[in-house]
Amino acid sequence: MSQRRSSRVLVLLSLLIAAGCAQRGAGGGAGYDPVTTDPIARDATHPAALIEVAVPSADALLNGVVYVPEGAGPHPVAILLHGFPGSERSGDLAHALVRAGWTVLFFHYRGAWGSPGAFSFGNAIDDAAAAVDLVRSAAFATAYRADPARIVLVGHSMGGFLALTVASERADVRCVASLAGANLGVFGASAHDPKGRAQLEQGFGRSMGPIAGVTLGVLIEELALNADTFDLPRSAAPALGDRPVLLVAGARDAVTPPAVHHEPLLAALPGATGVVLDADHAFSSQRIALARTVVDFLAARCL
C-alpha cells in the first residue's frame, strides 16, 4: 500500500470514529447507531414517512419516493442514484441515512422501471440534474422538511457516474459518494473494439428488461460516441475541486473492476477518500460496512 493511500485510510478511520461518536450522541441516547439501531426517541408531530413523488424531467414525470426522517428539520438531502438497470436499489442505505437525519430522494430515470420516456445515458444525466432542481425547490423543502442548501449525491454503479458527472457541473451539490462507480468512458472506449463491443453487448444485454424506449445497439453506440466526454478522470474530476468525494469499490467486483474504474479516478482526485471493501459489485456481503462508510462520511464531511 502506497504512503498516500495509507494516509487516506488513516484519515478515513479517524473520520468514521469521530462521526460515529457524534451520531450516537445525537441520536436520542447512548448506544444509538443509525446504521444498526432504530431511533430511540419519537417525534409524533414530525414522524418519519415514505412518500411517493413525481420527479419532473424534460416532458416526463419520473417515478420516485421520498424517505422523510423524524424531526422538524430542515434535514440535509441525499439523492440516491441507482445503476443500470437498477436491480440493487440500496433501500438499506436510504433507511440508514433517514435514521441519521437525512431526507432521501430515490427515483427511476426516464425509460427505467416504468418511468415514462426513453432511456439513454444522456437522459439519465439530465434526470439526475432535474432531481437536484427538485430538491432545491421551496415546495420540496416545505413538503419534506428538507434543507435545499445541503444536497449530496450518492450513486451506485452507473449512478456513481451520474453523481460525479452532475456534481462536476453544479456547485449546488455539496459532496458526492460513488459506490462501485462505473466510468462509462471505459465502456465507450471498449465499444470501438469488436471484441470489446461484443462483451458490452453481452453485459448490457442481460439488463435490458426494465429499460424502455431504446435498443441495445443504440446504447452501445451512445457509449462509443461519448467515450471521451464520459471519461470521469478527464471530464468530471477537474471540476470537482476540493469538494468532498467518497469512492467505494468492491475488491471482487467483476462489473466495474477497481483497477479499471476505481483506481484511475482516485488518482485523478487527490483529495478524495477511497475505500475498498471485500465485496462484489453489489456489496452483497458488506452492506452494513457500506452503510457505515457512507453514513459516517456524510456526517463528517457533508453537513
C-alpha positions as CSV (number, residue, x, y, z in Angstrom):
1,M,0.0,0.0,0.0
2,S,1.4,3.4,-1.0
3,Q,2.1,6.1,1.6
4,R,-0.6,8.3,0.1
5,R,-3.2,5.5,0.2
6,S,-2.2,4.5,3.7
7,S,-2.7,8.1,4.8
8,R,-6.2,8.2,3.2
9,V,-7.2,5.1,5.1
10,L,-6.0,6.5,8.4
11,V,-7.8,9.8,7.7
12,L,-11.0,7.9,6.9
13,L,-10.8,5.8,10.0
14,S,-10.4,8.9,12.2
15,L,-13.4,10.5,10.4
16,L,-15.5,7.4,10.9
17,I,-14.7,7.1,14.5
18,A,-15.5,10.8,15.1
19,A,-18.6,10.8,13.1
20,G,-19.9,7.6,14.6
21,C,-19.5,9.0,18.1
22,A,-21.3,12.2,17.1
23,Q,-24.2,10.3,15.6
24,R,-24.5,8.1,18.7
25,G,-24.6,11.1,20.9
26,A,-27.2,12.9,18.7
27,G,-29.5,10.0,18.0
28,G,-31.6,10.1,21.1
29,G,-29.3,8.5,23.7
30,A,-26.2,6.5,24.4
31,G,-25.9,3.4,22.2
32,Y,-27.9,4.8,19.3
33,D,-26.4,4.0,15.9
34,P,-28.3,4.9,12.8
35,V,-26.7,2.2,10.8
36,T,-27.9,-0.6,13.1
37,T,-30.4,0.8,15.5
38,D,-33.9,2.3,15.2
39,P,-34.4,5.8,16.7
40,I,-34.8,5.8,20.4
41,A,-36.9,9.0,20.6
42,R,-40.1,9.5,18.7
43,D,-41.5,12.8,17.3
44,A,-45.2,12.4,16.9
45,T,-45.6,15.8,15.4
46,H,-42.9,15.2,12.7
47,P,-42.9,11.5,12.1
48,A,-40.7,9.5,9.7
49,A,-42.5,8.7,6.4
50,L,-42.2,7.2,3.0
51,I,-44.0,9.3,0.3
52,E,-44.4,8.7,-3.4
53,V,-43.2,11.6,-5.6
54,A,-43.0,12.5,-9.3
55,V,-39.7,14.0,-10.4
56,P,-40.2,16.3,-13.4
57,S,-37.6,15.9,-16.1
58,A,-38.0,17.2,-19.6
59,D,-41.6,16.2,-20.6
60,A,-41.8,13.3,-18.2
61,L,-42.8,12.7,-14.5
62,L,-40.4,10.1,-13.1
63,N,-41.4,7.5,-10.5
64,G,-39.9,8.2,-7.2
65,V,-40.2,8.1,-3.4
66,V,-39.0,10.4,-0.6
67,Y,-37.8,9.0,2.7
68,V,-38.5,11.6,5.4
69,P,-36.8,11.4,8.8
70,E,-38.3,12.2,12.1
71,G,-38.0,15.7,13.4
72,A,-38.9,19.2,12.2
73,G,-35.7,19.7,10.3
74,P,-34.7,21.2,8.0
75,H,-32.9,18.0,7.1
76,P,-30.0,17.6,4.7
77,V,-30.9,15.9,1.4
78,A,-29.3,12.8,-0.2
79,I,-30.3,11.9,-3.7
80,L,-29.8,8.2,-4.3
81,L,-29.0,7.2,-7.9
82,H,-29.3,3.6,-8.9
83,G,-27.3,1.8,-11.6
84,F,-28.1,0.1,-14.9
85,P,-30.8,-1.1,-14.8
86,G,-31.0,-0.7,-11.1
87,S,-31.6,-4.1,-9.6
88,E,-29.7,-3.1,-6.5
89,R,-31.7,-0.1,-5.3
90,S,-29.9,0.5,-2.0
91,G,-33.0,0.8,0.1
92,D,-31.0,-0.2,3.1
93,L,-28.7,2.8,2.6
94,A,-31.8,5.0,2.3
95,H,-33.2,3.9,5.6
96,A,-29.8,4.2,7.3
97,L,-29.5,7.8,6.0
98,V,-33.0,8.5,7.2
99,R,-32.2,7.3,10.7
100,A,-29.2,9.5,10.6
101,G,-31.4,12.5,9.9
102,W,-31.3,12.8,6.1
103,T,-34.2,13.3,3.7
104,V,-33.6,10.9,0.8
105,L,-35.0,11.1,-2.7
106,F,-34.9,7.9,-4.8
107,F,-36.3,7.8,-8.4
108,H,-36.1,5.9,-11.7
109,Y,-34.7,7.5,-14.8
110,R,-36.7,8.0,-18.0
111,G,-37.4,4.6,-19.6
112,A,-36.3,2.7,-16.5
113,W,-38.6,0.5,-14.3
114,G,-41.8,2.1,-15.6
115,S,-40.8,5.8,-15.6
116,P,-42.1,7.3,-18.8
117,G,-39.9,8.4,-21.7
118,A,-36.9,6.8,-23.4
119,F,-33.8,5.7,-21.6
120,S,-30.4,7.0,-22.6
121,F,-27.2,7.7,-20.7
122,G,-27.5,11.4,-21.6
123,N,-31.2,11.4,-20.5
124,A,-30.1,9.8,-17.2
125,I,-27.6,12.6,-16.6
126,D,-30.3,15.2,-17.2
127,D,-32.7,13.3,-15.0
128,A,-30.2,13.4,-12.1
129,A,-29.8,17.1,-12.6
130,A,-33.6,17.5,-12.6
131,A,-33.7,15.7,-9.3
132,V,-31.3,18.3,-7.9
133,D,-33.6,21.1,-9.2
134,L,-36.5,19.4,-7.4
135,V,-34.9,19.2,-4.0
136,R,-33.7,22.8,-4.3
137,S,-37.2,24.0,-4.7
138,A,-39.2,25.7,-1.9
139,A,-42.1,23.3,-2.4
140,F,-39.9,20.3,-1.7
141,A,-38.3,21.9,1.3
142,T,-41.7,22.6,2.8
143,A,-43.3,19.2,2.0
144,Y,-40.4,17.1,3.2
145,R,-38.8,19.3,5.9
146,A,-35.6,19.5,3.7
147,D,-32.7,21.9,3.6
148,P,-32.1,22.9,-0.1
149,A,-28.6,24.3,0.9
150,R,-27.3,20.8,1.9
151,I,-27.6,18.4,-1.0
152,V,-25.4,15.3,-1.7
153,L,-25.5,12.7,-4.4
154,V,-25.0,9.0,-3.6
155,G,-24.8,6.7,-6.6
156,H,-24.2,3.0,-7.2
157,S,-22.5,1.7,-10.4
158,M,-23.9,3.9,-13.3
159,G,-25.4,6.0,-10.6
160,G,-21.9,6.7,-9.3
161,F,-21.1,8.0,-12.8
162,L,-24.2,10.2,-12.8
163,A,-23.4,11.5,-9.3
164,L,-19.9,12.6,-10.2
165,T,-20.9,14.0,-13.6
166,V,-23.8,16.1,-12.3
167,A,-21.8,17.3,-9.3
168,S,-19.0,18.4,-11.6
169,E,-21.5,20.6,-13.4
170,R,-23.2,22.1,-10.4
171,A,-21.8,24.0,-7.5
172,D,-25.0,23.4,-5.5
173,V,-24.1,19.8,-4.8
174,R,-22.2,19.8,-1.6
175,C,-20.5,16.4,-1.9
176,V,-20.6,13.1,-3.7
177,A,-20.4,9.3,-2.9
178,S,-19.8,6.9,-5.7
179,L,-20.2,3.2,-4.8
180,A,-18.7,0.7,-7.3
181,G,-18.9,3.6,-9.7
182,A,-18.8,3.0,-13.4
183,N,-16.5,5.1,-15.6
184,L,-18.7,5.0,-18.7
185,G,-15.8,6.3,-20.7
186,V,-14.0,3.0,-20.3
187,F,-17.0,1.2,-21.7
188,G,-17.2,3.7,-24.5
189,A,-13.5,3.1,-25.4
190,S,-14.2,-0.7,-25.4
191,A,-17.1,-0.2,-27.9
192,H,-14.6,0.8,-30.6
193,D,-13.0,-2.7,-30.5
194,P,-15.1,-5.6,-31.9
195,K,-14.2,-7.9,-29.0
196,G,-15.0,-5.2,-26.5
197,R,-18.2,-4.3,-28.2
198,A,-19.3,-7.9,-28.1
199,Q,-18.6,-8.1,-24.4
200,L,-20.6,-4.9,-23.8
201,E,-23.5,-6.2,-25.8
202,Q,-23.5,-9.4,-23.7
203,G,-23.2,-7.5,-20.4
204,F,-25.7,-4.7,-21.0
205,G,-28.0,-7.1,-22.9
206,R,-28.6,-9.1,-19.8
207,S,-30.0,-5.9,-18.1
208,M,-32.3,-4.5,-20.8
209,G,-35.6,-6.0,-19.4
210,P,-36.6,-3.0,-17.3
211,I,-35.3,-0.5,-19.9
212,A,-37.7,1.1,-22.5
213,G,-37.5,3.4,-25.5
214,V,-34.1,2.3,-26.7
215,T,-32.3,-0.6,-28.3
216,L,-29.1,-2.2,-27.1
217,G,-27.3,-1.2,-30.2
218,V,-28.3,2.5,-29.7
219,L,-27.0,2.4,-26.2
220,I,-23.7,0.9,-27.2
221,E,-23.3,3.5,-29.9
222,E,-24.0,6.2,-27.4
223,L,-21.2,4.9,-25.3
224,A,-18.8,4.8,-28.3
225,L,-19.7,8.3,-29.4
226,N,-19.1,9.7,-25.9
227,A,-16.0,7.8,-24.9
228,D,-14.1,11.0,-24.2
229,T,-16.9,13.1,-22.6
230,F,-17.9,10.1,-20.4
231,D,-14.4,9.5,-19.1
232,L,-14.6,10.6,-15.5
233,P,-10.9,11.3,-14.7
234,R,-10.8,13.7,-17.6
235,S,-14.3,15.1,-17.7
236,A,-15.6,15.3,-14.1
237,A,-12.5,15.2,-11.8
238,P,-11.0,18.6,-12.7
239,A,-14.3,20.4,-12.0
240,L,-14.9,18.8,-8.6
241,G,-12.2,20.9,-7.0
242,D,-11.9,20.4,-3.3
243,R,-15.4,19.2,-2.7
244,P,-15.6,16.0,-0.5
245,V,-15.8,12.9,-2.6
246,L,-16.1,9.3,-1.4
247,L,-15.2,6.5,-3.7
248,V,-16.0,3.0,-2.6
249,A,-15.0,-0.1,-4.5
250,G,-15.6,-3.9,-4.1
251,A,-12.4,-5.9,-4.3
252,R,-14.2,-8.8,-6.0
253,D,-16.2,-6.6,-8.4
254,A,-16.2,-8.1,-11.9
255,V,-18.6,-5.5,-13.4
256,T,-16.5,-2.4,-12.6
257,P,-13.1,-3.8,-11.5
258,P,-11.3,-1.5,-9.1
259,A,-8.1,-1.4,-11.2
260,V,-10.0,-0.1,-14.2
261,H,-12.8,2.1,-12.7
262,H,-11.8,3.0,-9.1
263,E,-8.0,3.4,-9.0
264,P,-7.6,5.8,-12.0
265,L,-10.4,8.0,-10.7
266,L,-8.9,8.0,-7.2
267,A,-5.6,9.1,-8.7
268,A,-7.3,11.9,-10.6
269,L,-9.0,13.1,-7.4
270,P,-6.1,13.5,-4.8
271,G,-8.5,14.9,-2.2
272,A,-11.0,12.1,-2.5
273,T,-11.4,9.4,0.2
274,G,-11.0,5.9,-1.3
275,V,-12.3,2.7,0.4
276,V,-12.1,-0.9,-0.9
277,L,-14.4,-3.4,0.7
278,D,-14.1,-7.2,0.3
279,A,-17.2,-7.4,-1.8
280,D,-18.8,-7.9,-5.2
281,H,-20.3,-5.2,-7.4
282,A,-23.5,-5.0,-5.2
283,F,-21.5,-5.2,-1.9
284,S,-23.7,-8.2,-1.2
285,S,-21.7,-9.4,1.8
286,Q,-20.8,-6.0,3.0
287,R,-24.0,-4.0,3.2
288,I,-23.5,-3.0,6.9
289,A,-19.9,-2.0,6.2
290,L,-21.1,0.0,3.2
291,A,-23.8,1.8,5.1
292,R,-21.3,2.6,7.9
293,T,-18.8,4.0,5.4
294,V,-21.4,6.2,3.6
295,V,-23.3,7.4,6.7
296,D,-20.2,8.3,8.6
297,F,-18.5,10.0,5.7
298,L,-21.5,12.2,5.0
299,A,-21.8,13.1,8.7
300,A,-18.1,14.0,8.9
301,R,-17.7,15.8,5.6
302,C,-21.0,16.9,4.2
303,L,-23.2,18.6,6.8
